[in-house]
Amino acid sequence: MTSSPSGSAPPPGRDTALPLAAAIVPEAALSPSGRAEIRGFLVAAYAPRFSAIFSLYDFWGGPAEARVILRDDRGAIAAHLGFSLRTIAVGEAPVRVAGVGAVATAPTQRGRGAGRAIFAALARHLAATDAAFALLECRDAVVPFYARCGFGRSVRTVTAVDPETGLTDVSTSNLMTMPLAGVPFPPGDVDLRGMRW
Ligand SMILES: CC(C)(COP(=O)(O)OP(=O)(O)OC[C@H]1O[C@@H](n2cnc3c(N)ncnc32)[C@H](O)[C@@H]1OP(=O)(O)O)[C@@H](O)C(=O)NCCC(=O)NCCS
């Protein structure tokens, strides 16, 4: 266990320095045990509201094509997100985005920059793709977190396919977009042309 600068012991579970680099892990590289590890991580991180879903699924909606995973120096998952590239419609315009979901930091690792680190890694990865924006929807409580990670907010009418029923769902939500190509997110209603992430 390391000491804090003041010499007092850090709280239990927060005594390890987080690595600076997060790994991009393609879906094809995830083994059954790797998926089970992600499910366990998400069950704990999303408790109690979404634990039931993540006890069954390592990603909800999407589907994801890769994960960004940050591990602590014991090898445990400290933070995670999943993403995939898709062309959506905004107003009349086709827009290439990386949709993001299953964003979480382990409860014992929160407030240490792990969430920001996985989005920095995502942005670096996406710079080599044709995605013009990273995109996600979120509840009001986490809008400030995403703002600190480089996302802008607008309230939009969003059309998507419900992953449970396969039916079209239209709702109004906080749409968070991180620009990757130096252009502003276009105005208009959003059709995700598939499931939410
Ligand atoms: C939201 C969550 C991912 C944040 O992760 P984290 O690793 O604690 O975030 P970070 O330490 O990287 O925070 C980055 C910045 O956002 C701020 N921030 C983090 N969570 C915040 C919150 N809920 N409200 C306001 N600001 C927040 C931090 O203070 C920090 O600000 P700074 O730039 O001034 O230092 C984490 O709380 C979590 O896993 N929550 C449960 C799952 C969840 O709600 N996921 C989002 C689903 S849409």
The ligand as a Gaussian input file, in Angstrom:
#p B3LYP/6-31G(d) Opt

LIG

0 1
 C      -20.310000       8.375000     -14.221000
 C      -19.008000       7.629000     -13.917000
 C      -18.672000       6.754000     -15.140000
 C      -17.896000       8.646000     -13.668000
 O      -16.660000       7.959000     -13.599000
 P      -15.379000       8.523000     -12.798000
 O      -14.249000       7.638000     -13.142000
 O      -15.725000       8.695000     -11.364000
 O      -15.195000       9.961000     -13.460000
 P      -13.839000      10.821000     -13.487000
 O      -13.138000      10.686000     -12.187000
 O      -13.074000      10.486000     -14.726000
 O      -14.437000      12.294000     -13.617000
 C      -14.112000      13.194000     -14.680000
 C      -14.713000      14.545000     -14.322000
 O      -16.149000      14.423000     -14.269000
 C      -16.622000      14.828000     -12.980000
 N      -17.715000      13.944000     -12.609000
 C      -17.666000      12.589000     -12.468000
 N      -18.889000      12.109000     -12.142000
 C      -19.712000      13.195000     -12.054000
 C      -21.094000      13.336000     -11.753000
 N      -21.898000      12.286000     -11.488000
 N      -21.607000      14.575000     -11.776000
 C      -20.810000      15.653000     -12.051000
 N      -19.500000      15.572000     -12.372000
 C      -18.957000      14.348000     -12.355000
 C      -15.421000      14.672000     -12.062000
 O      -15.520000      15.524000     -10.940000
 C      -14.268000      15.067000     -12.961000
 O      -14.238000      16.479000     -13.051000
 P      -12.870000      17.313000     -13.251000
 O      -12.613000      17.281000     -14.738000
 O      -13.202000      18.673000     -12.746000
 O      -11.791000      16.621000     -12.481000
 C      -19.144000       6.746000     -12.637000
 O      -19.655000       7.546000     -11.591000
 C      -20.038000       5.521000     -12.805000
 O      -19.583000       4.468000     -13.210000
 N      -21.354000       5.648000     -12.463000
 C      -22.285000       4.506000     -12.540000
 C      -22.575000       4.093000     -13.953000
 C      -23.150000       5.248000     -14.772000
 O      -23.997000       6.006000     -14.323000
 N      -22.673000       5.345000     -16.040000
 C      -23.143000       6.342000     -16.982000
 C      -24.332000       5.806000     -17.675000
 S      -24.939000       6.978000     -18.906000

